[in-house]
Amino acid sequence: MLREIVIAGLMVGAATAEEPAWISLFDGKTLSGWTSATGGKPGEGWKVEEGSIHRAGKAGDLISEKEFTDFELEFDWKVAKGANSGVKYRVQKTAGGWLGPEYQVLDDTGHPNGKVADTSAASLYEIVPAAKDKALKPPGEWNHSRIVAKGTVLEHWLNGKQVVKIDIEGTDWPGLKKDSKFAKVDGFAGPAAGHILLQDHGDEVWFRSIRIRGH
């Protein structure tokens, strides 16, 4: 009996060790851990209000100080009517600016991008459309999103449902990428270490409960 208990304990311990802890990327009070695109202080248009990050005015993109390769990222977001934004990941600085795959954040009903499948909310922007039966909340209401990047497989989740899954070494990826603006970007989407980026697309957007686990 003692031997069985010891073995069970070791198995539980091993499982726990394999599961990384969640790390908060936003403390709800400050923009600590985030920089501007040039590595300096975040733009003044990013405001911390009532436990959320609000893009209230001209600000420039917000970039995480830390880099991540394989991870699960969770966050809540809401937009103003007609607004456009995004969360990019595995972002790297290139001659063309900060580039990485993007989880589209959008008001589908009020913005022209919502009429195009691969630029609508929760899509892998301009490459992989989100599922048609996704459950998107209207402007002013919070959505819960999840991005999973594990090796060559990328997943987007929206309000508890997987809406995108693609293997960047699979047979579908080359054609999808070729038809996008990222066709000539070598190594786009990884797998490689990169930053998390909250996009300033000129519209009002809010983010909260941003956390990540992985490395």
Secondary structure, DSSP 8 states (H G I E B T S, - for coil): -HHHHHHHHHHHHHHHHHS---EES--SS--TTEE-TTSSS--TTEEEETTEEEE-S----EEEEEEESSEEEEEEEEE-TT-EEEEEEEEEEETTEEE--EEEEE-TTTSGGGGSGGGSTTSBTTTB---TT-----TTS-EEEEEEEETTEEEEEETTEEEEEEETTSSSHHHHHHTSTTTT-TTTT-SS-EEEEE---SS-EEEEEEEEEE-
